[in-house]
Amino acid sequence: MKKMPKILVVDDEQDILELIRHALNKEGFEVHVAANGLQAIEQAKKIKPELILMDVMMPVMDGMEACRQLKENDETSGIAIVFLTARSEEFAELAGFEAGADDYIAKPIRPRVLLSRLKAILRRRNAIQSAPHETMSFSNLKIDRERFVVEYNGKTLQFPRKEFELLSFLASRPGRVFSRDEILENVWGNEVLVVDRTIDVHVRKIREKLDEKFIHTVKGVGYKFELD
């Protein structure tokens, strides 16, 4: 029998926790819960879930800070994180991606939509993990798809998953210009709803780690990976 993924649900509102737990349990998921960001970090290290569904506004530690700490820790950086929040403005969504989130779902909860989005993220995650492993090398830059790490100037860098996937996708065809639509489809997938500026946020964060010289903006079109 196939083992179902573990999902950690983090929210300080008990009725929302129970609603989500019931919906996920009905689908066969193994569900764990936490009431704030600090508990989420402790639980994530202990149970190693495939995905964390986390509220943003919580006491003790909010979701943004918990996400940052999870993505900076080698033990938990590969866990998919989906923010759950009533703050549906674009700035809140971009702040979530800045913190390393994989997706963003607005309240009120609609169980069917929630399940569809979570399944899409998990499918994409499994497809990437089961893809043939390869290492791409470019002089002082190495992208290791097996370990999900980047080596640059002799240093090993741990990238958040979406930053790694974006860099890996662009580097797969050096010199080729990818449109924003192509990037969104191949890195985030059609079933994951993100704003257009999400790509810009991730490109900027990659450039902060690798300097400006690898990912180039092609105005009005998109981005390309190229060595200067």
N, C-alpha and C positions, 0 to 999 in steps of 0.2 A: 504493500500500500504506500502511495506517495506521501511523503511527509509535507505537511502544509507549512508555509512560511510563518515565522514568528513576527508579530507586530506589537510594538510598544505604543500605547495611546497615553498621551500626557495632557491633562487638563485639570484645572482646579474646580470645575463644576461637575458635581457627581452625576447629575442627570444626563449630561452630555457624554460622560464616560460610559454610563450604562447603555445609552442609545447606540453608541459606536461599538461597544463590546458585544451587544446583542447582534447587531448587523454582521459583524465580522465572524462571530462564533457560528452563526447560521451558515456561513460560507465555508466553514471548516478551518479558519485560521486559528493559530495558537495566539491568544491575546493576553498581553500583560499591561498593567496600568501604573501610572505615576501621577502625583498631584502637582508637581512643580518641576522646574528645570534641574534643580539639584538632584532630586530623586531620579529624574530621567537619566542623568549621567551615570549615577550609581547602578541603575537597572541595566542600562545599555552595556556597561562593562561586564556585568554578571551574566546576562542571558544572551548577548550578541544577537539582537533581532535583525531581520533583513530590512525592516523599515520602521521608522518612528513617525507617528502622526502626532504633531505637537502644537498646542495652543501657543499664541505669542504672549498675551498679557496674563501673567501668573505671579503669585507672591513668591517670596524667597529668592527665586531666580527666574527671569523671564525666558521665553523660548529663544529669542535671538542670541542671548549670551550662552545658553545651553548648547545651541547649534554650533556656535563658534568653538566652544571648548571640545565638543565631540569631533568636529572636523579637524581640529589641531592635534588630536590624540591618535597615534598610529593604530591603537586597538580598535577605535570606533570610527575612523575617518571614512571607511568604505560603506557605512550604513546609509541607506537612502533616508532623507529627512523631508517630510511634507508638513508645511505649516498650515495650521487650522486657525482662522481668525475672523473676527467680525469686521476688521479694518480692511476694507476692500479697495482703498485708494491705491493708485499705482505706486506712490512713494513707499508704501508699506511692503508691497510685493517686491520692489527692487531692493529694499533693505533686507528682506529675507534671502534673496539670492546673494547679496553681498556677504551674508553670514554663512553661505554655503548650502542653502536649501536646494532640493531637487524640484520641488513644486510647491504649490500654494492653493489651498482650497478655502473659500469663504463660507462663513456661517450665514444663515442657518443650514444645518446639515440635511442633505437629501441623500438617504442611504444608497439609492441606486447610482447616483452620480459619484458618490464617494467610492463605492466598490469598483466602478468602472475605471476611475482614475488610478486607484491603488493597484488594480490588476495590470493596467497599462504600464505603470512604472516598474512593477515587479517583472513583467514580461521582458521589458527592455533591458533591465538589469541582468536577467538570466541569459538573454541573447548575447550580451556583451561578454559575460563571464565564460560562455561556452564557445565563443569565437576562437579561431586558431590564434595561439600566442605568437607574437612577433616583437622584435625590437627594431626600432628605427634609429639610425645613427647619423648625425650631421656634425662633423668636426667635434666641437666641444659640447654637443647636446645629444643625449640619448633618451629615447622614449621607450620605456619597458612596459609593454602591455600585459605581461604576465604578473608583474608585481605592482602595477599601477603606480609606478614612480618615474620621476624624471631626474636624470643626472645632468648637471650643468656645471661646467668648469670644475669637474672633479667632486662636486658636492651632490648628495642625494636629496632631492626635494620631494616631499609628500604633498601632492596636489589634491584638493577636493575633487570628488568624482566628476562633476560637470566640467570643471576647468580642464581636467585630464582628457576627458572625452572630446572636448572642443579642440584642444591642442593636437590630439592624436588624429582627429578627422582632418583638420587643415593640413597637417604634416604628411598625411597619406598621399597627397598629390602636390608636391612642391611646385610653386609657380602658378597653379591653377586658381582662378578667382572663383570663390563660392559665394552665391547670392545669400541674402539673409534667409530667404525661404528654404533654400537647400540646407543651410546650417540648422535652422529650427527643426526641419523634418528629420534630419539624420542624427542630431545630438539630443533633441528633446522629444521628438516624435509627434505625430499629428494629434494624439489623444491627450497630450499634456498642454495645458493652456498657459502660455507665458507671454509677456509683453515684448514688443520688438526690442526695446532698450536692454532687455536681459542679456542679449549677445554682447552689447557694448560693455556692460558691467563685467562680464567674464573675461573679455579680451583685455580690459584694463588691468584686471587682477593678474592675468597671465603675464602681461608686460611688466608688472611690478616685480615679478619673480625672475623673469628672463631678460630684462632690458627691453628696449623697443624694437630690436632689429629682426625679430623672427616673424611676427604677425603684422602685415601691412594693410592699411585701410585703402580700399578702392572706392572713392567717393561715388555715391549713387548706385553702387552695385553690391559690395560686401567686403569680404576679407580674403587674403591669401597668405600662405606660409612661404617665405622665401629667405634664403641666406643672402646677406649683403655681400 
